Amino acid sequence: MSCTTKVKASKIVLTDGAGKTKMCFNNPNKRQITKIIVDNCAIKSGIRCDFMLVDHKSLEHYIELKGKQIIHACNQIEETIKQLTKNVFAVKHSFIVSTACPLTTTEVQILKAQFKKKYNSTLTVKNMLCEHCFE
């Protein structure tokens, strides 16, 4: 099985194994997107996130579909960025979709600031479903 596929669909849907959390990328212009299965494929050992998408502008998108462990999800994305990014200083987008977010708004804001400073990445934390649109 290949870890990397090229996709031109108008909607790219990523789900966890149990179907509890879902990340949807809208791709209205059907541009080519590179989808990388990270967990147990592109990275076989150590902590890593679930998926990585690279859009037509070469922007990297890191996705972790999680239960409640938001801090661990952040660590998974961080380790994946360290291993797979082409440029640590380039703009990136990171997404955590969880079944519940036990963190306070302040704690999430601190994590967002850390991601921006360390990796030039936005960090979006949502419950159950997250949507993002490729421009």
N, CA, C and O atoms as a Tinker XYZ file with bonds, in Angstrom:
   540  protein
     1  N      0.842000   -1.185000    0.000000    73     2
     2  CA     0.000000    0.000000    0.000000    64     1     3
     3  C      0.884000    1.244000    0.000000    63     2     4     5
     4  O      1.857000    1.331000    0.748000    81     3
     5  N      0.535000    2.179000   -0.831000    73     3     6
     6  CA     1.276000    3.436000   -0.888000    64     5     7
     7  C      0.787000    4.381000    0.206000    63     6     8     9
     8  O     -0.412000    4.480000    0.468000    81     7
     9  N      1.725000    5.067000    0.833000    73     7    10
    10  CA     1.368000    6.035000    1.873000    64     9    11
    11  C      0.870000    7.338000    1.266000    63    10    12    13
    12  O      0.184000    8.114000    1.930000    81    11
    13  N      1.215000    7.580000    0.002000    73    11    14
    14  CA     0.914000    8.855000   -0.646000    64    13    15
    15  C      0.011000    8.645000   -1.852000    63    14    16    17
    16  O      0.277000    7.791000   -2.699000    81    15
    17  N     -1.065000    9.435000   -1.924000    73    15    18
    18  CA    -1.939000    9.407000   -3.092000    64    17    19
    19  C     -2.241000   10.838000   -3.524000    63    18    20    21
    20  O     -2.214000   11.762000   -2.711000    81    19
    21  N     -2.525000   11.006000   -4.795000    73    19    22
    22  CA    -2.932000   12.299000   -5.351000    64    21    23
    23  C     -4.451000   12.284000   -5.470000    63    22    24    25
    24  O     -5.033000   11.325000   -5.976000    81    23
    25  N     -5.091000   13.362000   -4.996000    73    23    26
    26  CA    -6.550000   13.434000   -4.963000    64    25    27
    27  C     -7.000000   14.731000   -5.620000    63    26    28    29
    28  O     -6.402000   15.783000   -5.393000    81    27
    29  N     -8.059000   14.663000   -6.440000    73    27    30
    30  CA    -8.632000   15.859000   -7.065000    64    29    31
    31  C    -10.122000   15.991000   -6.762000    63    30    32    33
    32  O    -10.844000   16.670000   -7.492000    81    31
    33  N    -10.580000   15.359000   -5.711000    73    31    34
    34  CA   -12.000000   15.380000   -5.353000    64    33    35
    35  C    -12.410000   16.752000   -4.828000    63    34    36    37
    36  O    -11.577000   17.509000   -4.329000    81    35
    37  N    -13.705000   17.066000   -4.945000    73    35    38
    38  CA   -14.208000   18.341000   -4.428000    64    37    39
    39  C    -14.312000   18.323000   -2.902000    63    38    40    41
    40  O    -14.370000   19.377000   -2.268000    81    39
    41  N    -14.337000   17.122000   -2.312000    73    39    42
    42  CA   -14.361000   16.994000   -0.850000    64    41    43
    43  C    -13.478000   15.811000   -0.456000    63    42    44    45
    44  O    -13.621000   14.704000   -0.975000    81    43
    45  N    -12.567000   16.076000    0.470000    73    43    46
    46  CA   -11.674000   15.039000    0.981000    64    45    47
    47  C    -12.039000   14.844000    2.446000    63    46    48    49
    48  O    -11.941000   15.771000    3.250000    81    47
    49  N    -12.459000   13.631000    2.785000    73    47    50
    50  CA   -12.921000   13.347000    4.142000    64    49    51
    51  C    -11.967000   12.349000    4.795000    63    50    52    53
    52  O    -11.676000   11.288000    4.242000    81    51
    53  N    -11.488000   12.716000    5.981000    73    51    54
    54  CA   -10.613000   11.851000    6.770000    64    53    55
    55  C    -11.355000   11.499000    8.053000    63    54    56    57
    56  O    -11.906000   12.381000    8.712000    81    55
    57  N    -11.374000   10.213000    8.414000    73    55    58
    58  CA   -12.056000    9.800000    9.640000    64    57    59
    59  C    -11.137000    8.912000   10.464000    63    58    60    61
    60  O    -10.207000    8.297000    9.943000    81    59
    61  N    -11.420000    8.859000   11.766000    73    59    62
    62  CA   -10.692000    7.924000   12.618000    64    61    63
    63  C    -11.270000    6.533000   12.378000    63    62    64    65
    64  O    -12.312000    6.393000   11.738000    81    63
    65  N    -10.611000    5.530000   12.879000    73    63    66
    66  CA   -11.039000    4.156000   12.643000    64    65    67
    67  C    -12.459000    3.868000   13.088000    63    66    68    69
    68  O    -13.162000    3.088000   12.445000    81    67
    69  N    -12.891000    4.483000   14.175000    73    67    70
    70  CA   -14.231000    4.234000   14.715000    64    69    71
    71  C    -15.291000    5.154000   14.117000    63    70    72    73
    72  O    -16.480000    4.979000   14.385000    81    71
    73  N    -14.882000    6.123000   13.317000    73    71    74
    74  CA   -15.831000    7.054000   12.714000    64    73    75
    75  C    -16.377000    8.095000   13.668000    63    74    76    77
    76  O    -17.398000    8.721000   13.382000    81    75
    77  N    -15.710000    8.293000   14.805000    73    75    78
    78  CA   -16.199000    9.267000   15.788000    64    77    79
    79  C    -15.776000   10.693000   15.457000    63    78    80    81
    80  O    -16.503000   11.642000   15.752000    81    79
    81  N    -14.616000   10.845000   14.851000    73    79    82
    82  CA   -14.134000   12.186000   14.493000    64    81    83
    83  C    -13.886000   12.254000   12.993000    63    82    84    85
    84  O    -13.516000   11.264000   12.360000    81    83
    85  N    -14.099000   13.454000   12.436000    73    83    86
    86  CA   -14.027000   13.609000   10.982000    64    85    87
    87  C    -13.424000   14.967000   10.631000    63    86    88    89
    88  O    -13.758000   15.988000   11.233000    81    87
    89  N    -12.531000   14.955000    9.644000    73    87    90
    90  CA   -11.936000   16.173000    9.096000    64    89    91
    91  C    -12.313000   16.234000    7.625000    63    90    92    93
    92  O    -12.021000   15.311000    6.864000    81    91
    93  N    -12.969000   17.334000    7.222000    73    91    94
    94  CA   -13.398000   17.503000    5.830000    64    93    95
    95  C    -12.652000   18.676000    5.206000    63    94    96    97
    96  O    -12.630000   19.778000    5.754000    81    95
    97  N    -12.054000   18.425000    4.073000    73    95    98
    98  CA   -11.413000   19.482000    3.300000    64    97    99
    99  C    -12.242000   19.708000    2.046000    63    98   100   101
   100  O    -12.415000   18.797000    1.236000    81    99
   101  N    -12.751000   20.916000    1.888000    73    99   102
   102  CA   -13.482000   21.271000    0.676000    64   101   103
   103  C    -12.476000   21.756000   -0.355000    63   102   104   105
   104  O    -11.614000   22.586000   -0.066000    81   103
   105  N    -12.602000   21.224000   -1.559000    73   103   106
   106  CA   -11.674000   21.510000   -2.645000    64   105   107
   107  C    -12.506000   21.872000   -3.883000    63   106   108   109
   108  O    -12.535000   21.117000   -4.854000    81   107
   109  N    -13.190000   23.043000   -3.845000    73   107   110
   110  CA   -14.171000   23.372000   -4.883000    64   109   111
   111  C    -13.601000   23.433000   -6.297000    63   110   112   113
   112  O    -14.320000   23.179000   -7.263000    81   111
   113  N    -12.328000   23.765000   -6.429000    73   111   114
   114  CA   -11.715000   23.837000   -7.763000    64   113   115
   115  C    -11.076000   22.519000   -8.189000    63   114   116   117
   116  O    -10.442000   22.435000   -9.241000    81   115
   117  N    -11.248000   21.499000   -7.366000    73   115   118
   118  CA   -10.725000   20.152000   -7.636000    64   117   119
   119  C     -9.239000   20.174000   -7.994000    63   118   120   121
   120  O     -8.792000   19.496000   -8.919000    81   119
   121  N     -8.497000   20.966000   -7.240000    73   119   122
   122  CA    -7.047000   21.019000   -7.447000    64   121   123
   123  C     -6.415000   19.744000   -6.894000    63   122   124   125
   124  O     -6.973000   19.086000   -6.015000    81   123
   125  N     -5.250000   19.413000   -7.421000    73   123   126
   126  CA    -4.575000   18.202000   -6.965000    64   125   127
   127  C     -4.024000   18.400000   -5.553000    63   126   128   129
   128  O     -3.289000   19.349000   -5.282000    81   127
   129  N     -4.393000   17.491000   -4.676000    73   127   130
   130  CA    -3.951000   17.494000   -3.286000    64   129   131
   131  C     -3.189000   16.192000   -3.050000    63   130   132   133
   132  O     -3.622000   15.126000   -3.487000    81   131
   133  N     -2.062000   16.283000   -2.361000    73   131   134
   134  CA    -1.316000   15.085000   -1.995000    64   133   135
   135  C     -1.749000   14.664000   -0.593000    63   134   136   137
   136  O     -1.623000   15.426000    0.365000    81   135
   137  N     -2.258000   13.449000   -0.493000    73   135   138
   138  CA    -2.716000   12.898000    0.790000    64   137   139
   139  C     -1.692000   11.871000    1.260000    63   138   140   141
   140  O     -1.353000   10.935000    0.536000    81   139
   141  N     -1.208000   12.063000    2.482000    73   139   142
   142  CA    -0.204000   11.161000    3.042000    64   141   143
   143  C     -0.770000   10.524000    4.308000    63   142   144   145
   144  O     -1.162000   11.218000    5.246000    81   143
   145  N     -0.805000    9.205000    4.317000    73   143   146
   146  CA    -1.165000    8.487000    5.540000    64   145   147
   147  C      0.113000    8.419000    6.364000    63   146   148   149
   148  O      1.065000    7.733000    5.991000    81   147
   149  N      0.130000    9.122000    7.471000    73   147   150
   150  CA     1.344000    9.213000    8.287000    64   149   151
   151  C      1.420000    8.051000    9.269000    63   150   152   153
   152  O      2.430000    7.348000    9.330000    81   151
   153  N      0.352000    7.849000   10.038000    73   151   154
   154  CA     0.351000    6.867000   11.120000    64   153   155
   155  C      0.538000    5.453000   10.586000    63   154   156   157
   156  O     -0.297000    4.941000    9.840000    81   155
   157  N      1.642000    4.834000   10.977000    73   155   158
   158  CA     1.965000    3.455000   10.607000    64   157   159
   159  C      2.180000    3.262000    9.111000    63   158   160   161
   160  O      2.050000    2.148000    8.603000    81   159
   161  N      2.508000    4.341000    8.403000    73   159   162
   162  CA     2.790000    4.224000    6.967000    64   161   163
   163  C      4.012000    5.081000    6.631000    63   162   164   165
   164  O      5.119000    4.555000    6.509000    81   163
   165  N      3.822000    6.400000    6.479000    73   163   166
   166  CA     4.962000    7.278000    6.196000    64   165   167
   167  C      5.929000    7.309000    7.380000    63   166   168   169
   168  O      7.143000    7.391000    7.199000    81   167
   169  N      5.380000    7.242000    8.589000    73   167   170
   170  CA     6.186000    7.111000    9.808000    64   169   171
   171  C      5.666000    5.880000   10.540000    63   170   172   173
   172  O      4.512000    5.842000   10.965000    81   171
   173  N      6.521000    4.879000   10.685000    73   171   174
   174  CA     6.071000    3.601000   11.237000    64   173   175
   175  C      6.256000    3.472000   12.745000    63   174   176   177
   176  O      5.592000    2.650000   13.375000    81   175
   177  N      7.142000    4.265000   13.330000    73   175   178
   178  CA     7.363000    4.134000   14.772000    64   177   179
   179  C      7.478000    5.508000   15.413000    63   178   180   181
   180  O      7.674000    6.518000   14.736000    81   179
   181  N      7.352000    5.520000   16.730000    73   179   182
   182  CA     7.388000    6.789000   17.446000    64   181   183
   183  C      6.027000    7.455000   17.394000    63   182   184   185
   184  O      5.075000    6.915000   16.831000    81   183
   185  N      5.948000    8.638000   17.990000    73   183   186
   186  CA     4.665000    9.330000   17.958000    64   185   187
   187  C      4.555000   10.131000   16.668000    63   186   188   189
   188  O      5.523000   10.739000   16.213000    81   187
   189  N      3.358000   10.120000   16.088000    73   187   190
   190  CA     3.107000   10.782000   14.802000    64   189   191
   191  C      1.612000   11.034000   14.676000    63   190   192   193
   192  O      0.800000   10.386000   15.335000    81   191
   193  N      1.264000   11.985000   13.819000    73   191   194
   194  CA    -0.154000   12.278000   13.607000    64   193   195
   195  C     -0.742000   11.300000   12.594000    63   194   196   197
   196  O     -0.043000   10.423000   12.086000    81   195
   197  N     -2.025000   11.459000   12.309000    73   195   198
   198  CA    -2.719000   10.516000   11.434000    64   197   199
   199  C     -2.488000   10.779000    9.953000    63   198   200   201
   200  O     -2.178000    9.861000    9.193000    81   199
   201  N     -2.639000   12.049000    9.540000    73   199   202
   202  CA    -2.580000   12.388000    8.120000    64   201   203
   203  C     -1.822000   13.684000    7.893000    63   202   204   205
   204  O     -1.663000   14.509000    8.792000    81   203
   205  N     -1.364000   13.832000    6.668000    73   203   206
   206  CA    -0.782000   15.089000    6.200000    64   205   207
   207  C     -1.298000   15.301000    4.777000    63   206   208   209
   208  O     -1.271000   14.383000    3.958000    81   207
   209  N     -1.765000   16.506000    4.491000    73   207   210
   210  CA    -2.160000   16.863000    3.134000    64   209   211
   211  C     -1.279000   18.013000    2.680000    63   210   212   213
   212  O     -0.937000   18.896000    3.466000    81   211
   213  N     -0.914000   17.994000    1.405000    73   211   214
   214  CA    -0.154000   19.094000    0.817000    64   213   215
   215  C     -0.986000   19.622000   -0.343000    63   214   216   217
   216  O     -1.293000   18.891000   -1.285000    81   215
   217  N     -1.348000   20.907000   -0.265000    73   215   218
   218  CA    -2.228000   21.470000   -1.290000    64   217   219
   219  C     -1.446000   21.947000   -2.513000    63   218   220   221
   220  O     -0.225000   21.804000   -2.578000    81   219
   221  N     -2.164000   22.514000   -3.478000    73   219   222
   222  CA    -1.575000   22.941000   -4.748000    64   221   223
   223  C     -0.574000   24.079000   -4.578000    63   222   224   225
   224  O      0.206000   24.355000   -5.490000    81   223
   225  N     -0.585000   24.747000   -3.417000    73   223   226
   226  CA     0.375000   25.822000   -3.133000    64   225   227
   227  C      1.552000   25.303000   -2.304000    63   226   228   229
   228  O      2.379000   26.085000   -1.836000    81   227
   229  N      1.623000   23.996000   -2.125000    73   227   230
   230  CA     2.635000   23.327000   -1.295000    64   229   231
   231  C      2.489000   23.629000    0.193000    63   230   232   233
   232  O      3.439000   23.456000    0.958000    81   231
   233  N      1.301000   24.082000    0.608000    73   231   234
   234  CA     1.036000   24.278000    2.036000    64   233   235
   235  C      0.790000   22.922000    2.686000    63   234   236   237
   236  O      0.033000   22.098000    2.172000    81   235
   237  N      1.438000   22.707000    3.816000    73   235   238
   238  CA     1.298000   21.450000    4.538000    64   237   239
   239  C      0.180000   21.561000    5.573000    63   238   240   241
   240  O      0.058000   22.566000    6.273000    81   239
   241  N     -0.634000   20.505000    5.652000    73   239   242
   242  CA    -1.749000   20.432000    6.593000    64   241   243
   243  C     -1.585000   19.136000    7.388000    63   242   244   245
   244  O     -1.565000   18.049000    6.810000    81   243
   245  N     -1.469000   19.251000    8.701000    73   243   246
   246  CA    -1.274000   18.101000    9.579000    64   245   247
   247  C     -2.565000   17.850000   10.346000    63   246   248   249
   248  O     -3.165000   18.776000   10.892000    81   247
   249  N     -2.988000   16.586000   10.382000    73   247   250
   250  CA    -4.278000   16.253000   10.976000    64   249   251
   251  C     -4.119000   15.131000   11.989000    63   250   252   253
   252  O     -3.515000   14.099000   11.696000    81   251
   253  N     -4.665000   15.339000   13.185000    73   251   254
   254  CA    -4.733000   14.294000   14.200000    64   253   255
   255  C     -6.183000   14.161000   14.644000    63   254   256   257
   256  O     -6.800000   15.128000   15.089000    81   255
   257  N     -6.718000   12.952000   14.517000    73   255   258
   258  CA    -8.079000   12.636000   14.943000    64   257   259
   259  C     -7.954000   11.920000   16.281000    63   258   260   261
   260  O     -7.313000   10.873000   16.366000    81   259
   261  N     -8.555000   12.471000   17.319000    73   259   262
   262  CA    -8.221000   12.074000   18.681000    64   261   263
   263  C     -9.451000   11.884000   19.553000    63   262   264   265
   264  O    -10.551000   12.316000   19.209000    81   263
   265  N     -9.241000   11.232000   20.682000    73   263   266
   266  CA   -10.262000   11.158000   21.720000    64   265   267
   267  C    -10.274000   12.463000   22.497000    63   266   268   269
   268  O    -10.825000   13.461000   22.031000    81   267
   269  N     -9.668000   12.461000   23.680000    73   267   270
   270  CA    -9.679000   13.652000   24.534000    64   269   271
   271  C     -8.286000   14.201000   24.818000    63   270   272   273
   272  O     -8.163000   15.270000   25.415000    81   271
   273  N     -7.251000   13.507000   24.411000    73   271   274
   274  CA    -5.887000   13.871000   24.792000    64   273   275
   275  C     -5.302000   14.918000   23.837000    63   274   276   277
   276  O     -4.525000   14.593000   22.939000    81   275
   277  N     -5.686000   16.158000   24.047000    73   275   278
   278  CA    -5.285000   17.245000   23.151000    64   277   279
   279  C     -3.780000   17.508000   23.220000    63   278   280   281
   280  O     -3.145000   17.741000   22.191000    81   279
   281  N     -3.212000   17.471000   24.416000    73   279   282
   282  CA    -1.767000   17.703000   24.563000    64   281   283
   283  C     -0.992000   16.634000   23.793000    63   282   284   285
   284  O     -0.037000   16.951000   23.083000    81   283
   285  N     -1.396000   15.381000   23.930000    73   283   286
   286  CA    -0.730000   14.294000   23.196000    64   285   287
   287  C     -0.896000   14.494000   21.691000    63   286   288   289
   288  O      0.040000   14.250000   20.929000    81   287
   289  N     -2.062000   14.929000   21.262000    73   287   290
   290  CA    -2.293000   15.197000   19.839000    64   289   291
   291  C     -1.336000   16.280000   19.338000    63   290   292   293
   292  O     -0.799000   16.172000   18.236000    81   291
   293  N     -1.123000   17.317000   20.138000    73   291   294
   294  CA    -0.166000   18.374000   19.765000    64   293   295
   295  C      1.233000   17.799000   19.616000    63   294   296   297
   296  O      1.949000   18.126000   18.669000    81   295
   297  N      1.623000   16.936000   20.560000    73   295   298
   298  CA     2.939000   16.303000   20.479000    64   297   299
   299  C      3.072000   15.451000   19.224000    63   298   300   301
   300  O      4.130000   15.429000   18.596000    81   299
   301  N      2.006000   14.752000   18.857000    73   299   302
   302  CA     2.027000   13.922000   17.653000    64   301   303
   303  C      2.242000   14.784000   16.406000    63   302   304   305
   304  O      3.036000   14.433000   15.533000    81   303
   305  N      1.538000   15.899000   16.329000    73   303   306
   306  CA     1.698000   16.786000   15.174000    64   305   307
   307  C      3.096000   17.392000   15.165000    63   306   308   309
   308  O      3.731000   17.471000   14.113000    81   307
   309  N      3.579000   17.820000   16.328000    73   307   310
   310  CA     4.920000   18.405000   16.401000    64   309   311
   311  C      5.981000   17.430000   15.894000    63   310   312   313
   312  O      6.844000   17.810000   15.102000    81   311
   313  N      5.923000   16.186000   16.341000    73   311   314
   314  CA     6.909000   15.190000   15.912000    64   313   315
   315  C      6.812000   14.927000   14.412000    63   314   316   317
   316  O      7.827000   14.721000   13.747000    81   315
   317  N      5.602000   14.933000   13.889000    73   315   318
   318  CA     5.419000   14.727000   12.452000    64   317   319
   319  C      5.999000   15.894000   11.665000    63   318   320   321
   320  O      6.665000   15.684000   10.652000    81   319
   321  N      5.757000   17.111000   12.114000    73   319   322
   322  CA     6.327000   18.283000   11.445000    64   321   323
   323  C      7.848000   18.166000   11.418000    63   322   324   325
   324  O      8.471000   18.397000   10.382000    81   323
   325  N      8.446000   17.808000   12.552000    73   323   326
   326  CA     9.906000   17.688000   12.631000    64   325   327
   327  C     10.449000   16.687000   11.616000    63   326   328   329
   328  O     11.539000   16.875000   11.076000    81   327
   329  N      9.688000   15.625000   11.358000    73   327   330
   330  CA    10.169000   14.574000   10.466000    64   329   331
   331  C      9.805000   14.785000    8.997000    63   330   332   333
   332  O     10.569000   14.392000    8.116000    81   331
   333  N      8.659000   15.395000    8.720000    73   331   334
   334  CA     8.175000   15.422000    7.339000    64   333   335
   335  C      8.162000   16.784000    6.656000    63   334   336   337
   336  O      8.043000   16.844000    5.432000    81   335
   337  N      8.279000   17.873000    7.399000    73   335   338
   338  CA     8.160000   19.173000    6.744000    64   337   339
   339  C      9.315000   19.416000    5.776000    63   338   340   341
   340  O     10.448000   18.999000    6.016000    81   339
   341  N      9.007000   20.086000    4.700000    73   339   342
   342  CA    10.042000   20.484000    3.743000    64   341   343
   343  C     10.739000   21.751000    4.221000    63   342   344   345
   344  O     11.901000   21.985000    3.890000    81   343
   345  N     10.023000   22.579000    5.009000    73   343   346
   346  CA    10.579000   23.845000    5.479000    64   345   347
   347  C      9.899000   24.220000    6.792000    63   346   348   349
   348  O      8.714000   24.554000    6.808000    81   347
   349  N     10.645000   24.163000    7.885000    73   347   350
   350  CA    10.061000   24.431000    9.204000    64   349   351
   351  C      9.538000   25.863000    9.315000    63   350   352   353
   352  O      8.673000   26.139000   10.147000    81   351
   353  N     10.051000   26.778000    8.487000    73   351   354
   354  CA     9.637000   28.179000    8.560000    64   353   355
   355  C      8.461000   28.515000    7.640000    63   354   356   357
   356  O      7.887000   29.599000    7.745000    81   355
   357  N      8.099000   27.599000    6.745000    73   355   358
   358  CA     6.980000   27.848000    5.830000    64   357   359
   359  C      5.656000   27.788000    6.594000    63   358   360   361
   360  O      5.554000   27.116000    7.621000    81   359
   361  N      4.654000   28.489000    6.089000    73   359   362
   362  CA     3.321000   28.477000    6.703000    64   361   363
   363  C      2.749000   27.063000    6.637000    63   362   364   365
   364  O      2.873000   26.373000    5.625000    81   363
   365  N      2.122000   26.648000    7.736000    73   363   366
   366  CA     1.493000   25.334000    7.826000    64   365   367
   367  C      0.150000   25.479000    8.537000    63   366   368   369
   368  O     -0.131000   26.502000    9.162000    81   367
   369  N     -0.672000   24.441000    8.430000    73   367   370
   370  CA    -1.937000   24.391000    9.157000    64   369   371
   371  C     -2.010000   23.052000    9.893000    63   370   372   373
   372  O     -1.740000   22.002000    9.310000    81   371
   373  N     -2.370000   23.097000   11.158000    73   371   374
   374  CA    -2.501000   21.882000   11.963000    64   373   375
   375  C     -3.917000   21.804000   12.525000    63   374   376   377
   376  O     -4.496000   22.807000   12.942000    81   375
   377  N     -4.457000   20.590000   12.524000    73   375   378
   378  CA    -5.838000   20.377000   12.959000    64   377   379
   379  C     -5.903000   19.209000   13.939000    63   378   380   381
   380  O     -5.331000   18.146000   13.699000    81   379
   381  N     -6.600000   19.423000   15.030000    73   379   382
   382  CA    -6.908000   18.349000   15.970000    64   381   383
   383  C     -8.426000   18.269000   16.050000    63   382   384   385
   384  O     -9.096000   19.247000   16.384000    81   383
   385  N     -8.956000   17.094000   15.741000    73   383   386
   386  CA   -10.396000   16.872000   15.857000    64   385   387
   387  C    -10.564000   15.813000   16.944000    63   386   388   389
   388  O    -10.103000   14.681000   16.801000    81   387
   389  N    -11.228000   16.196000   18.024000    73   387   390
   390  CA   -11.340000   15.312000   19.184000    64   389   391
   391  C    -12.804000   14.996000   19.489000    63   390   392   393
   392  O    -13.719000   15.671000   19.019000    81   391
   393  N    -12.993000   13.953000   20.286000    73   391   394
   394  CA   -14.350000   13.629000   20.723000    64   393   395
   395  C    -14.786000   14.589000   21.823000    63   394   396   397
   396  O    -15.980000   14.820000   22.013000    81   395
   397  N    -13.823000   15.146000   22.542000    73   395   398
   398  CA   -14.104000   16.145000   23.578000    64   397   399
   399  C    -12.827000   16.928000   23.837000    63   398   400   401
   400  O    -11.728000   16.394000   23.688000    81   399
   401  N    -12.963000   18.172000   24.220000    73   399   402
   402  CA   -11.796000   18.999000   24.520000    64   401   403
   403  C    -11.832000   19.387000   25.995000    63   402   404   405
   404  O    -12.547000   20.312000   26.382000    81   403
   405  N    -11.050000   18.670000   26.824000    73   403   406
   406  CA   -11.057000   18.977000   28.254000    64   405   407
   407  C    -10.252000   20.230000   28.616000    63   406   408   409
   408  O    -10.281000   20.664000   29.768000    81   407
   409  N     -9.541000   20.810000   27.662000    73   407   410
   410  CA    -8.723000   21.985000   27.943000    64   409   411
   411  C     -9.569000   23.251000   27.991000    63   410   412   413
   412  O    -10.606000   23.349000   27.333000    81   411
   413  N     -9.117000   24.200000   28.767000    73   411   414
   414  CA    -9.792000   25.494000   28.811000    64   413   415
   415  C     -9.433000   26.293000   27.565000    63   414   416   417
   416  O     -8.468000   25.977000   26.870000    81   415
   417  N    -10.202000   27.308000   27.296000    73   415   418
   418  CA    -9.929000   28.187000   26.161000    64   417   419
   419  C     -8.530000   28.779000   26.276000    63   418   420   421
   420  O     -7.825000   28.905000   25.275000    81   419
   421  N     -8.126000   29.142000   27.484000    73   419   422
   422  CA    -6.797000   29.719000   27.705000    64   421   423
   423  C     -5.703000   28.723000   27.347000    63   422   424   425
   424  O     -4.715000   29.091000   26.711000    81   423
   425  N     -5.868000   27.464000   27.749000    73   423   426
   426  CA    -4.868000   26.436000   27.436000    64   425   427
   427  C     -4.745000   26.227000   25.931000    63   426   428   429
   428  O     -3.639000   26.074000   25.413000    81   427
   429  N     -5.860000   26.220000   25.236000    73   427   430
   430  CA    -5.839000   26.068000   23.779000    64   429   431
   431  C     -5.153000   27.274000   23.140000    63   430   432   433
   432  O     -4.386000   27.111000   22.191000    81   431
   433  N     -5.413000   28.475000   23.642000    73   431   434
   434  CA    -4.774000   29.681000   23.098000    64   433   435
   435  C     -3.255000   29.619000   23.269000    63   434   436   437
   436  O     -2.514000   30.047000   22.383000    81   435
   437  N     -2.794000   29.096000   24.389000    73   435   438
   438  CA    -1.349000   28.949000   24.613000    64   437   439
   439  C     -0.758000   27.975000   23.601000    63   438   440   441
   440  O      0.303000   28.239000   23.034000    81   439
   441  N     -1.434000   26.853000   23.369000    73   439   442
   442  CA    -0.967000   25.879000   22.376000    64   441   443
   443  C     -0.914000   26.501000   20.987000    63   442   444   445
   444  O      0.044000   26.281000   20.246000    81   443
   445  N     -1.930000   27.272000   20.628000    73   443   446
   446  CA    -1.957000   27.938000   19.322000    64   445   447
   447  C     -0.771000   28.883000   19.173000    63   446   448   449
   448  O     -0.142000   28.927000   18.116000    81   447
   449  N     -0.463000   29.639000   20.221000    73   447   450
   450  CA     0.667000   30.572000   20.179000    64   449   451
   451  C      1.985000   29.820000   20.041000    63   450   452   453
   452  O      2.874000   30.260000   19.311000    81   451
   453  N      2.121000   28.692000   20.734000    73   451   454
   454  CA     3.344000   27.891000   20.638000    64   453   455
   455  C      3.531000   27.333000   19.231000    63   454   456   457
   456  O      4.644000   27.342000   18.706000    81   455
   457  N      2.458000   26.851000   18.619000    73   455   458
   458  CA     2.549000   26.307000   17.261000    64   457   459
   459  C      2.961000   27.395000   16.272000    63   458   460   461
   460  O      3.776000   27.161000   15.380000    81   459
   461  N      2.392000   28.577000   16.440000    73   459   462
   462  CA     2.719000   29.688000   15.541000    64   461   463
   463  C      4.193000   30.059000   15.679000    63   462   464   465
   464  O      4.884000   30.268000   14.682000    81   463
   465  N      4.663000   30.137000   16.907000    73   463   466
   466  CA     6.044000   30.559000   17.159000    64   465   467
   467  C      7.056000   29.497000   16.711000    63   466   468   469
   468  O      8.046000   29.827000   16.058000    81   467
   469  N      6.816000   28.231000   17.055000    73   467   470
   470  CA     7.788000   27.172000   16.780000    64   469   471
   471  C      7.764000   26.674000   15.338000    63   470   472   473
   472  O      8.809000   26.342000   14.778000    81   471
   473  N      6.564000   26.619000   14.729000    73   471   474
   474  CA     6.435000   25.949000   13.431000    64   473   475
   475  C      5.779000   26.797000   12.351000    63   474   476   477
   476  O      5.578000   26.322000   11.233000    81   475
   477  N      5.443000   28.047000   12.665000    73   475   478
   478  CA     4.704000   28.909000   11.737000    64   477   479
   479  C      3.425000   28.206000   11.271000    63   478   480   481
   480  O      3.074000   28.233000   10.092000    81   479
   481  N      2.748000   27.583000   12.222000    73   479   482
   482  CA     1.548000   26.808000   11.921000    64   481   483
   483  C      0.352000   27.333000   12.704000    63   482   484   485
   484  O      0.449000   27.644000   13.891000    81   483
   485  N     -0.776000   27.425000   12.008000    73   483   486
   486  CA    -2.022000   27.651000   12.723000    64   485   487
   487  C     -2.365000   26.345000   13.429000    63   486   488   489
   488  O     -1.899000   25.279000   13.026000    81   487
   489  N     -3.167000   26.422000   14.466000    73   487   490
   490  CA    -3.647000   25.228000   15.154000    64   489   491
   491  C     -5.142000   25.396000   15.379000    63   490   492   493
   492  O     -5.586000   26.333000   16.042000    81   491
   493  N     -5.907000   24.471000   14.814000    73   491   494
   494  CA    -7.357000   24.469000   14.978000    64   493   495
   495  C     -7.733000   23.237000   15.787000    63   494   496   497
   496  O     -7.363000   22.118000   15.431000    81   495
   497  N     -8.469000   23.441000   16.876000    73   495   498
   498  CA    -8.938000   22.340000   17.715000    64   497   499
   499  C    -10.463000   22.368000   17.692000    63   498   500   501
   500  O    -11.083000   23.351000   18.100000    81   499
   501  N    -11.061000   21.274000   17.208000    73   499   502
   502  CA   -12.523000   21.181000   17.102000    64   501   503
   503  C    -12.996000   19.853000   17.678000    63   502   504   505
   504  O    -12.234000   18.889000   17.770000    81   503
   505  N    -14.266000   19.823000   18.064000    73   503   506
   506  CA   -14.884000   18.586000   18.533000    64   505   507
   507  C    -15.659000   17.926000   17.401000    63   506   508   509
   508  O    -16.436000   18.581000   16.707000    81   507
   509  N    -15.448000   16.652000   17.223000    73   507   510
   510  CA   -16.190000   15.772000   16.316000    64   509   511
   511  C    -15.967000   16.040000   14.825000    63   510   512   513
   512  O    -15.642000   15.118000   14.077000    81   511
   513  N    -16.137000   17.284000   14.388000    73   511   514
   514  CA   -16.055000   17.605000   12.962000    64   513   515
   515  C    -15.316000   18.921000   12.765000    63   514   516   517
   516  O    -15.549000   19.896000   13.480000    81   515
   517  N    -14.426000   18.929000   11.789000    73   515   518
   518  CA   -13.725000   20.162000   11.415000    64   517   519
   519  C    -13.757000   20.255000    9.900000    63   518   520   521
   520  O    -13.575000   19.255000    9.205000    81   519
   521  N    -13.989000   21.463000    9.386000    73   519   522
   522  CA   -13.979000   21.688000    7.940000    64   521   523
   523  C    -12.986000   22.778000    7.596000    63   522   524   525
   524  O    -12.819000   23.749000    8.334000    81   523
   525  N    -12.331000   22.599000    6.461000    73   523   526
   526  CA   -11.363000   23.578000    5.963000    64   525   527
   527  C    -11.525000   23.625000    4.447000    63   526   528   529
   528  O    -11.792000   22.606000    3.810000    81   527
   529  N    -11.364000   24.797000    3.887000    73   527   530
   530  CA   -11.525000   24.949000    2.440000    64   529   531
   531  C    -10.192000   25.329000    1.807000    63   530   532   533
   532  O     -9.543000   26.288000    2.225000    81   531
   533  N     -9.792000   24.564000    0.789000    73   531   534
   534  CA    -8.625000   24.932000   -0.008000    64   533   535
   535  C     -9.048000   26.051000   -0.935000    63   534   536   537
   536  O    -10.102000   25.968000   -1.566000    81   535
   537  N     -8.246000   27.093000   -1.026000    73   535   538
   538  CA    -8.590000   28.241000   -1.881000    64   537   539
   539  C     -8.250000   27.964000   -3.321000    63   538   540
   540  O     -8.470000   28.816000   -4.181000    81   539
